[in-house]
Amino acid sequence: MKNVFRNKKILKIIIFLVALSYFIYIIVNQQKTLNSYKSEQSYVSSQIQDQQEYKNELADMEANINSDEYIEQIARDKLDMHLPNERVYVDANK
């Protein structure tokens, strides 16, 4: 009779240890998943912020696109145009 109680007690301990191991395994895996989601969230948040800054730059450019300063800057930079009495120095090393 003592062996039966002893075997049942050992069986309960084994079942408890298996269940405990399973729960620990589940918790560790869930923590890994949460960490990956947090890193993905921070990456996406930084992308959203970058895109908002780009949107603001485009809005500023749109507001200034018809101004004389912007037109003059584009003419100088892209078309190499200059004012009539302006001296232009060219760097020979370029």
N, C-alpha and C positions, 0 to 999 in steps of 0.2 A: 504494500500500500504506500510505503514511503517513496518507493521508486516512481510510482505513478505521479505523486504530487511533485516530486523533484523534476520529473520529465516535463510536466505541465509548466512548472516555474521556469525551467530552462527554455522551453518553447515560447513562453510569453516574453522573456528577455530577448530572445532572438528576433521575434516579430517586432518588438519595440525598437530594437537597434536597426533593423531593416527599414522600418517606417521613418525613424529619425534620420537615417542616412539619405533616404529618398527626399525628405523635406529639405534637408540641407542642400542637396543637389539642385532642387527646384529653386531655392532662394538664390543660390550662386548664379544660376543661369539667368534668372530674372534680373539680377543686379547687372550682369554683363549686358543684357538687352537694354536696360535703362541707361547705362553709360553710353552705349552706342547711339541711342536716341538723343541724349543730351548733346553729344558732340555734333550730330547731324543738325540739331536745332540751332546750335551756335553758328555753324557754317551757313545755314540758310539765313539766319538773322543778319550775318555780316554781308551776305549777298544782297539782301533787301536794302540794307543801309547804303551799300555802294550804288545800287540802282536808283535810290532816292536822291543821292547826291548828283548822279548823272542827270537825272530828270530836272533837278534844280539848275544845273549848268545849262541844259538845253533851253529851259524857260528863260534864263537870263540872256542867252544868245538870241532867242526869238524876239525878246523885247528890244534888243539893241541892233537888230539886223538892218534896219533902215536908217540908222544914225550915220552921220558923216564920218565919225571916227572909225566906225567898223568898216565902212566902205573904203576909207583910206588905208586902213591896216591890211585889208584883203588885197588891195591894189599893190601895196608895197611887198607883201609877203609872197603872194601867189603869182602876180603878174610882173613883178620887178619893175613897177612904174615908180617914178619919182617926180617931185615938184620941179618946175622949170629951172630955177636958179639954185638947185640943191646939188651939193657935191657928194658923190658916192664913192666910198673907198671899198675896194675889193681885197679880201684877204687871199694872197697868192698860195697860202698853204692848204687851202681847202680843196 
